[in-house]
Amino acid sequence: GHAFLNEGEWATQKRKELGFVGGENVESKKLAWERIFGFFDKYLG
C-alpha cells in the first residue's frame, strides 16, 4: 500500500505497527507522488 505517504500521528503509529523502521523517507515520498500524478496526467488528464 501507500501508507508511507500518509502523515500525522495515526500514520506514524501505523508504520510502527507494520514494521516500517528507519523513519520517514522524504525522497521516496516525493518520487511516489511524482509517479502517481504522472499516471493521473497520462491516463486521466
CHARMM internal coordinates of N, CA and C (Angstrom, degrees):
IC EDIT
DIST 1 N 1 CA 1.4282
DIST 1 CA 1 C 1.5100
ANGL 1 N 1 CA 1 C 111.73
DIST 1 C 2 N 1.2838
ANGL 1 CA 1 C 2 N 113.52
DIHE 1 N 1 CA 1 C 2 N -175.85
DIST 2 N 2 CA 1.4588
ANGL 1 C 2 N 2 CA 121.17
DIHE 1 CA 1 C 2 N 2 CA -178.74
DIST 2 CA 2 C 1.5203
ANGL 2 N 2 CA 2 C 111.82
DIHE 1 C 2 N 2 CA 2 C -109.69
DIST 2 C 3 N 1.3201
ANGL 2 CA 2 C 3 N 116.82
DIHE 2 N 2 CA 2 C 3 N 29.71
DIST 3 N 3 CA 1.4660
ANGL 2 C 3 N 3 CA 120.44
DIHE 2 CA 2 C 3 N 3 CA -178.65
DIST 3 CA 3 C 1.5203
ANGL 3 N 3 CA 3 C 111.80
DIHE 2 C 3 N 3 CA 3 C -60.70
DIST 3 C 4 N 1.3265
ANGL 3 CA 3 C 4 N 117.40
DIHE 3 N 3 CA 3 C 4 N -26.46
DIST 4 N 4 CA 1.4587
ANGL 3 C 4 N 4 CA 119.26
DIHE 3 CA 3 C 4 N 4 CA -179.47
DIST 4 CA 4 C 1.5211
ANGL 4 N 4 CA 4 C 112.11
DIHE 3 C 4 N 4 CA 4 C -66.58
DIST 4 C 5 N 1.3377
ANGL 4 CA 4 C 5 N 117.45
DIHE 4 N 4 CA 4 C 5 N -14.39
DIST 5 N 5 CA 1.4585
ANGL 4 C 5 N 5 CA 121.08
DIHE 4 CA 4 C 5 N 5 CA 178.36
DIST 5 CA 5 C 1.5240
ANGL 5 N 5 CA 5 C 112.59
DIHE 4 C 5 N 5 CA 5 C -83.19
DIST 5 C 6 N 1.3162
ANGL 5 CA 5 C 6 N 117.06
DIHE 5 N 5 CA 5 C 6 N -18.56
DIST 6 N 6 CA 1.4590
ANGL 5 C 6 N 6 CA 120.88
DIHE 5 CA 5 C 6 N 6 CA -178.46
DIST 6 CA 6 C 1.5171
ANGL 6 N 6 CA 6 C 111.05
DIHE 5 C 6 N 6 CA 6 C -72.79
DIST 6 C 7 N 1.3287
ANGL 6 CA 6 C 7 N 115.30
DIHE 6 N 6 CA 6 C 7 N 152.80
DIST 7 N 7 CA 1.4550
ANGL 6 C 7 N 7 CA 121.25
DIHE 6 CA 6 C 7 N 7 CA 178.87
DIST 7 CA 7 C 1.5197
ANGL 7 N 7 CA 7 C 109.40
DIHE 6 C 7 N 7 CA 7 C -124.32
DIST 7 C 8 N 1.3057
ANGL 7 CA 7 C 8 N 116.00
DIHE 7 N 7 CA 7 C 8 N 164.71
DIST 8 N 8 CA 1.4547
ANGL 7 C 8 N 8 CA 120.81
DIHE 7 CA 7 C 8 N 8 CA 177.55
DIST 8 CA 8 C 1.5175
ANGL 8 N 8 CA 8 C 112.50
DIHE 7 C 8 N 8 CA 8 C 104.27
DIST 8 C 9 N 1.3248
ANGL 8 CA 8 C 9 N 115.40
DIHE 8 N 8 CA 8 C 9 N 172.92
DIST 9 N 9 CA 1.4616
ANGL 8 C 9 N 9 CA 121.78
DIHE 8 CA 8 C 9 N 9 CA -176.07
DIST 9 CA 9 C 1.5255
ANGL 9 N 9 CA 9 C 111.98
DIHE 8 C 9 N 9 CA 9 C -61.28
DIST 9 C 10 N 1.3416
ANGL 9 CA 9 C 10 N 117.50
DIHE 9 N 9 CA 9 C 10 N -42.94
DIST 10 N 10 CA 1.4643
ANGL 9 C 10 N 10 CA 120.57
DIHE 9 CA 9 C 10 N 10 CA 179.90
DIST 10 CA 10 C 1.5278
ANGL 10 N 10 CA 10 C 110.44
DIHE 9 C 10 N 10 CA 10 C -57.94
DIST 10 C 11 N 1.3230
ANGL 10 CA 10 C 11 N 116.07
DIHE 10 N 10 CA 10 C 11 N -45.10
DIST 11 N 11 CA 1.4605
ANGL 10 C 11 N 11 CA 120.48
DIHE 10 CA 10 C 11 N 11 CA -178.29
DIST 11 CA 11 C 1.5261
ANGL 11 N 11 CA 11 C 111.48
DIHE 10 C 11 N 11 CA 11 C -65.93
DIST 11 C 12 N 1.3179
ANGL 11 CA 11 C 12 N 116.60
DIHE 11 N 11 CA 11 C 12 N -40.26
DIST 12 N 12 CA 1.4617
ANGL 11 C 12 N 12 CA 120.42
DIHE 11 CA 11 C 12 N 12 CA 178.17
DIST 12 CA 12 C 1.5185
ANGL 12 N 12 CA 12 C 110.61
DIHE 11 C 12 N 12 CA 12 C -61.07
DIST 12 C 13 N 1.3185
ANGL 12 CA 12 C 13 N 116.37
DIHE 12 N 12 CA 12 C 13 N -45.71
DIST 13 N 13 CA 1.4625
ANGL 12 C 13 N 13 CA 120.85
DIHE 12 CA 12 C 13 N 13 CA 179.45
DIST 13 CA 13 C 1.5339
ANGL 13 N 13 CA 13 C 110.82
DIHE 12 C 13 N 13 CA 13 C -63.69
DIST 13 C 14 N 1.3122
ANGL 13 CA 13 C 14 N 117.16
DIHE 13 N 13 CA 13 C 14 N -42.73
DIST 14 N 14 CA 1.4664
ANGL 13 C 14 N 14 CA 121.29
DIHE 13 CA 13 C 14 N 14 CA -178.84
DIST 14 CA 14 C 1.5275
ANGL 14 N 14 CA 14 C 110.90
DIHE 13 C 14 N 14 CA 14 C -63.83
DIST 14 C 15 N 1.3323
ANGL 14 CA 14 C 15 N 117.73
DIHE 14 N 14 CA 14 C 15 N -40.63
DIST 15 N 15 CA 1.4635
ANGL 14 C 15 N 15 CA 120.22
DIHE 14 CA 14 C 15 N 15 CA 177.60
DIST 15 CA 15 C 1.5222
ANGL 15 N 15 CA 15 C 110.65
DIHE 14 C 15 N 15 CA 15 C -61.07
DIST 15 C 16 N 1.3262
ANGL 15 CA 15 C 16 N 116.91
DIHE 15 N 15 CA 15 C 16 N -39.70
DIST 16 N 16 CA 1.4695
ANGL 15 C 16 N 16 CA 120.36
DIHE 15 CA 15 C 16 N 16 CA 177.36
DIST 16 CA 16 C 1.5215
ANGL 16 N 16 CA 16 C 110.53
DIHE 15 C 16 N 16 CA 16 C -63.36
DIST 16 C 17 N 1.3334
ANGL 16 CA 16 C 17 N 116.76
DIHE 16 N 16 CA 16 C 17 N -44.66
DIST 17 N 17 CA 1.4674
ANGL 16 C 17 N 17 CA 121.25
DIHE 16 CA 16 C 17 N 17 CA 179.91
DIST 17 CA 17 C 1.5266
ANGL 17 N 17 CA 17 C 111.46
DIHE 16 C 17 N 17 CA 17 C -61.58
DIST 17 C 18 N 1.3229
ANGL 17 CA 17 C 18 N 116.72
DIHE 17 N 17 CA 17 C 18 N -35.91
DIST 18 N 18 CA 1.4610
ANGL 17 C 18 N 18 CA 121.37
DIHE 17 CA 17 C 18 N 18 CA -177.42
DIST 18 CA 18 C 1.5234
ANGL 18 N 18 CA 18 C 113.00
DIHE 17 C 18 N 18 CA 18 C -85.66
DIST 18 C 19 N 1.3233
ANGL 18 CA 18 C 19 N 116.23
DIHE 18 N 18 CA 18 C 19 N -2.14
DIST 19 N 19 CA 1.4520
ANGL 18 C 19 N 19 CA 119.72
DIHE 18 CA 18 C 19 N 19 CA 176.57
DIST 19 CA 19 C 1.5118
ANGL 19 N 19 CA 19 C 115.40
DIHE 18 C 19 N 19 CA 19 C 85.56
DIST 19 C 20 N 1.3296
ANGL 19 CA 19 C 20 N 116.98
DIHE 19 N 19 CA 19 C 20 N 15.20
DIST 20 N 20 CA 1.4583
ANGL 19 C 20 N 20 CA 119.57
DIHE 19 CA 19 C 20 N 20 CA 175.64
DIST 20 CA 20 C 1.5231
ANGL 20 N 20 CA 20 C 107.28
DIHE 19 C 20 N 20 CA 20 C -74.36
DIST 20 C 21 N 1.2975
ANGL 20 CA 20 C 21 N 117.04
DIHE 20 N 20 CA 20 C 21 N 115.13
DIST 21 N 21 CA 1.4622
ANGL 20 C 21 N 21 CA 120.85
DIHE 20 CA 20 C 21 N 21 CA -176.63
DIST 21 CA 21 C 1.5246
ANGL 21 N 21 CA 21 C 109.96
DIHE 20 C 21 N 21 CA 21 C -114.14
DIST 21 C 22 N 1.3029
ANGL 21 CA 21 C 22 N 115.88
DIHE 21 N 21 CA 21 C 22 N 163.43
DIST 22 N 22 CA 1.4555
ANGL 21 C 22 N 22 CA 120.08
DIHE 21 CA 21 C 22 N 22 CA 175.56
DIST 22 CA 22 C 1.5113
ANGL 22 N 22 CA 22 C 114.25
DIHE 21 C 22 N 22 CA 22 C 95.44
DIST 22 C 23 N 1.3025
ANGL 22 CA 22 C 23 N 117.90
DIHE 22 N 22 CA 22 C 23 N 0.94
DIST 23 N 23 CA 1.4561
ANGL 22 C 23 N 23 CA 119.56
DIHE 22 CA 22 C 23 N 23 CA 177.96
DIST 23 CA 23 C 1.5131
ANGL 23 N 23 CA 23 C 113.24
DIHE 22 C 23 N 23 CA 23 C 81.83
DIST 23 C 24 N 1.2995
ANGL 23 CA 23 C 24 N 113.95
DIHE 23 N 23 CA 23 C 24 N -169.11
DIST 24 N 24 CA 1.4549
ANGL 23 C 24 N 24 CA 121.81
DIHE 23 CA 23 C 24 N 24 CA -175.20
DIST 24 CA 24 C 1.5268
ANGL 24 N 24 CA 24 C 110.37
DIHE 23 C 24 N 24 CA 24 C -81.32
DIST 24 C 25 N 1.3235
ANGL 24 CA 24 C 25 N 116.52
DIHE 24 N 24 CA 24 C 25 N 137.67
DIST 25 N 25 CA 1.4558
ANGL 24 C 25 N 25 CA 121.82
DIHE 24 CA 24 C 25 N 25 CA 177.29
DIST 25 CA 25 C 1.5269
ANGL 25 N 25 CA 25 C 107.75
DIHE 24 C 25 N 25 CA 25 C -110.46
DIST 25 C 26 N 1.3169
ANGL 25 CA 25 C 26 N 115.12
DIHE 25 N 25 CA 25 C 26 N 95.71
DIST 26 N 26 CA 1.4603
ANGL 25 C 26 N 26 CA 121.34
DIHE 25 CA 25 C 26 N 26 CA -174.65
DIST 26 CA 26 C 1.5264
ANGL 26 N 26 CA 26 C 111.62
DIHE 25 C 26 N 26 CA 26 C -61.21
DIST 26 C 27 N 1.3163
ANGL 26 CA 26 C 27 N 117.60
DIHE 26 N 26 CA 26 C 27 N -40.27
DIST 27 N 27 CA 1.4673
ANGL 26 C 27 N 27 CA 120.51
DIHE 26 CA 26 C 27 N 27 CA -179.41
DIST 27 CA 27 C 1.5273
ANGL 27 N 27 CA 27 C 111.83
DIHE 26 C 27 N 27 CA 27 C -64.31
DIST 27 C 28 N 1.3209
ANGL 27 CA 27 C 28 N 117.33
DIHE 27 N 27 CA 27 C 28 N -39.08
DIST 28 N 28 CA 1.4686
ANGL 27 C 28 N 28 CA 120.62
DIHE 27 CA 27 C 28 N 28 CA 177.90
DIST 28 CA 28 C 1.5171
ANGL 28 N 28 CA 28 C 110.78
DIHE 27 C 28 N 28 CA 28 C -65.50
DIST 28 C 29 N 1.3231
ANGL 28 CA 28 C 29 N 116.49
DIHE 28 N 28 CA 28 C 29 N -40.70
DIST 29 N 29 CA 1.4647
ANGL 28 C 29 N 29 CA 120.10
DIHE 28 CA 28 C 29 N 29 CA 178.15
DIST 29 CA 29 C 1.5232
ANGL 29 N 29 CA 29 C 110.97
DIHE 28 C 29 N 29 CA 29 C -63.52
DIST 29 C 30 N 1.3242
ANGL 29 CA 29 C 30 N 116.30
DIHE 29 N 29 CA 29 C 30 N -43.59
DIST 30 N 30 CA 1.4652
ANGL 29 C 30 N 30 CA 120.56
DIHE 29 CA 29 C 30 N 30 CA 179.80
DIST 30 CA 30 C 1.5249
ANGL 30 N 30 CA 30 C 110.75
DIHE 29 C 30 N 30 CA 30 C -61.40
DIST 30 C 31 N 1.3237
ANGL 30 CA 30 C 31 N 116.79
DIHE 30 N 30 CA 30 C 31 N -46.54
DIST 31 N 31 CA 1.4621
ANGL 30 C 31 N 31 CA 121.25
DIHE 30 CA 30 C 31 N 31 CA 179.73
DIST 31 CA 31 C 1.5282
ANGL 31 N 31 CA 31 C 111.21
DIHE 30 C 31 N 31 CA 31 C -62.64
DIST 31 C 32 N 1.3228
ANGL 31 CA 31 C 32 N 116.74
DIHE 31 N 31 CA 31 C 32 N -42.00
DIST 32 N 32 CA 1.4662
ANGL 31 C 32 N 32 CA 120.31
DIHE 31 CA 31 C 32 N 32 CA 179.66
DIST 32 CA 32 C 1.5232
ANGL 32 N 32 CA 32 C 111.10
DIHE 31 C 32 N 32 CA 32 C -61.76
DIST 32 C 33 N 1.3405
ANGL 32 CA 32 C 33 N 116.69
DIHE 32 N 32 CA 32 C 33 N -45.73
DIST 33 N 33 CA 1.4672
ANGL 32 C 33 N 33 CA 119.15
DIHE 32 CA 32 C 33 N 33 CA 179.37
DIST 33 CA 33 C 1.5254
ANGL 33 N 33 CA 33 C 110.95
DIHE 32 C 33 N 33 CA 33 C -63.61
DIST 33 C 34 N 1.3184
ANGL 33 CA 33 C 34 N 118.04
DIHE 33 N 33 CA 33 C 34 N -39.49
DIST 34 N 34 CA 1.4658
ANGL 33 C 34 N 34 CA 120.84
DIHE 33 CA 33 C 34 N 34 CA 177.53
DIST 34 CA 34 C 1.5231
ANGL 34 N 34 CA 34 C 110.83
DIHE 33 C 34 N 34 CA 34 C -60.21
DIST 34 C 35 N 1.3201
ANGL 34 CA 34 C 35 N 116.80
DIHE 34 N 34 CA 34 C 35 N -42.23
DIST 35 N 35 CA 1.4668
ANGL 34 C 35 N 35 CA 120.40
DIHE 34 CA 34 C 35 N 35 CA -180.00
DIST 35 CA 35 C 1.5237
ANGL 35 N 35 CA 35 C 111.65
DIHE 34 C 35 N 35 CA 35 C -69.03
DIST 35 C 36 N 1.3178
ANGL 35 CA 35 C 36 N 116.98
DIHE 35 N 35 CA 35 C 36 N -39.84
DIST 36 N 36 CA 1.4664
ANGL 35 C 36 N 36 CA 120.80
DIHE 35 CA 35 C 36 N 36 CA 178.69
DIST 36 CA 36 C 1.5206
ANGL 36 N 36 CA 36 C 110.14
DIHE 35 C 36 N 36 CA 36 C -62.27
DIST 36 C 37 N 1.3319
ANGL 36 CA 36 C 37 N 117.29
DIHE 36 N 36 CA 36 C 37 N -50.10
DIST 37 N 37 CA 1.4608
ANGL 36 C 37 N 37 CA 119.98
DIHE 36 CA 36 C 37 N 37 CA -178.97
DIST 37 CA 37 C 1.5233
ANGL 37 N 37 CA 37 C 111.54
DIHE 36 C 37 N 37 CA 37 C -69.26
DIST 37 C 38 N 1.3288
ANGL 37 CA 37 C 38 N 117.87
DIHE 37 N 37 CA 37 C 38 N -30.64
DIST 38 N 38 CA 1.4576
ANGL 37 C 38 N 38 CA 120.53
DIHE 37 CA 37 C 38 N 38 CA 174.23
DIST 38 CA 38 C 1.5200
ANGL 38 N 38 CA 38 C 111.28
DIHE 37 C 38 N 38 CA 38 C -63.21
DIST 38 C 39 N 1.3335
ANGL 38 CA 38 C 39 N 116.46
DIHE 38 N 38 CA 38 C 39 N -41.43
DIST 39 N 39 CA 1.4611
ANGL 38 C 39 N 39 CA 121.48
DIHE 38 CA 38 C 39 N 39 CA 176.18
DIST 39 CA 39 C 1.5250
ANGL 39 N 39 CA 39 C 110.32
DIHE 38 C 39 N 39 CA 39 C -62.19
DIST 39 C 40 N 1.3340
ANGL 39 CA 39 C 40 N 116.25
DIHE 39 N 39 CA 39 C 40 N -46.69
DIST 40 N 40 CA 1.4663
ANGL 39 C 40 N 40 CA 120.23
DIHE 39 CA 39 C 40 N 40 CA 179.27
DIST 40 CA 40 C 1.5242
ANGL 40 N 40 CA 40 C 110.60
DIHE 39 C 40 N 40 CA 40 C -59.13
DIST 40 C 41 N 1.3301
ANGL 40 CA 40 C 41 N 117.13
DIHE 40 N 40 CA 40 C 41 N -46.30
DIST 41 N 41 CA 1.4639
ANGL 40 C 41 N 41 CA 120.64
DIHE 40 CA 40 C 41 N 41 CA -179.62
DIST 41 CA 41 C 1.5247
ANGL 41 N 41 CA 41 C 111.49
DIHE 40 C 41 N 41 CA 41 C -61.10
DIST 41 C 42 N 1.3169
ANGL 41 CA 41 C 42 N 116.38
DIHE 41 N 41 CA 41 C 42 N -41.55
DIST 42 N 42 CA 1.4618
ANGL 41 C 42 N 42 CA 120.71
DIHE 41 CA 41 C 42 N 42 CA -176.45
DIST 42 CA 42 C 1.5242
ANGL 42 N 42 CA 42 C 112.50
DIHE 41 C 42 N 42 CA 42 C -71.39
DIST 42 C 43 N 1.3348
ANGL 42 CA 42 C 43 N 116.70
DIHE 42 N 42 CA 42 C 43 N -43.92
DIST 43 N 43 CA 1.4571
ANGL 42 C 43 N 43 CA 119.79
DIHE 42 CA 42 C 43 N 43 CA -171.34
DIST 43 CA 43 C 1.5228
ANGL 43 N 43 CA 43 C 114.96
DIHE 42 C 43 N 43 CA 43 C -104.79
DIST 43 C 44 N 1.3091
ANGL 43 CA 43 C 44 N 117.42
DIHE 43 N 43 CA 43 C 44 N -17.18
DIST 44 N 44 CA 1.4639
ANGL 43 C 44 N 44 CA 119.59
DIHE 43 CA 43 C 44 N 44 CA -177.17
DIST 44 CA 44 C 1.5217
ANGL 44 N 44 CA 44 C 112.99
DIHE 43 C 44 N 44 CA 44 C -120.48
DIST 44 C 45 N 1.3218
ANGL 44 CA 44 C 45 N 116.87
DIHE 44 N 44 CA 44 C 45 N -9.94
DIST 45 N 45 CA 1.4615
ANGL 44 C 45 N 45 CA 121.03
DIHE 44 CA 44 C 45 N 45 CA -173.47
DIST 45 CA 45 C 1.4814
ANGL 45 N 45 CA 45 C 115.44
DIHE 44 C 45 N 45 CA 45 C -82.39
END
COOR INIT
IC SEED 1 N 1 CA 1 C
IC BUILD
